[in-house]
Amino acid sequence: MAKIEAVTGHYIHVPFEGEEYRIFYEESGKGIPLVCLHTAGTDSREWRHQLNDPEINERFHVIAFDLPRHGKSIPPKGWWKEEYKLTAQFYADFVVAFCRELNLERPVVMGSSMGGNICLHLALRYSDYFRALIAIEACDYSPGWWLDWLWHAQIHGGEACATAINGLMAPQSPFEYRQETWWYYSQGGPGVFKGDLYFYSVDHDFREDCEKISGKIPVFFMTGVYDFACTPEMTQKTAKKVRNAECIIMEEIGHFPMSENPVTFKKYLMPVLHKIK
């Protein structure tokens, strides 16, 4: 018999700032909406293990979508006329627009890397809308990663991006999954990884804003010990400044927990989901 996963994919049109974005998303499970945000330069495939996890699906409606320009979500009209630079305002507001277009009731957002950093902005500006935020590999400031050479004619952008992130994964993570994560990174559109890193390293500077977060909703920070882009120390320092925050440091894992080592990641994630549930 054919092995068909319970995960289903859809396209939804999201009106936003005068544009209509055709957005691809995958979903599975039932219960509390759990919206998953991919890392810079990749797409929703990073979350395939969580989308297929029966224990998570029993209580949570898992939704993973591709930002515009990523994966199966095509760029906006006239995308070639300007250099792509993701900003905090666009990112945060678009996440909310997507959730509202799906009529999600008090969703949880779980994002990694840039998807984790944006959780700080969501906590500050949309605390009345979300139920909880899970900020994976996140901190208030991640300088030094906006790399001009990533969009150079003499550089293979996909392989350069993929190889640049290889060292961010833990050696204990299964080789197969590390290679799979490399594959995701090798397939980004031209200039997408660099444009995402503009948000990650330039536009996201939350050092003076952490104390402004109201604490109305819980924020769970989760960082792997092998992450040198956002170190455990950087995450711990950030979490101390955020009201109603909890910091979880994950052993034997790096910058891409959900895709590089889903089994180890689940051991840390399930207690967090239980608290939210």
Buried (B, 14 or more C-beta within 10 A) or exposed (E): EEEEEEBEEEEBEBEBEEEEBBBBBBBBBEEBBBBBBBBBBBBBBBBBBBBBBEEBBEBBBBBBBBBBBBBBBBBBEEEEEEEBBBBBEBBBBBBBBBBEBBEBEEBBBBBBBBBBBBBBBBBBBBBEBBBBBBBBBBBBBBEEBBBEEBBEEEEEBBEBBBEBBEEBBBEEBEEEBBEBBBBBBBBBBBBBBBBBBBBBBBBBEBEEBBEBBEEEBBBBBBBBBBBEBBBBEBBBBBBEBBBBBEBBBBEBBBBBBBBBBBEBBBEBBEEBBEEBE
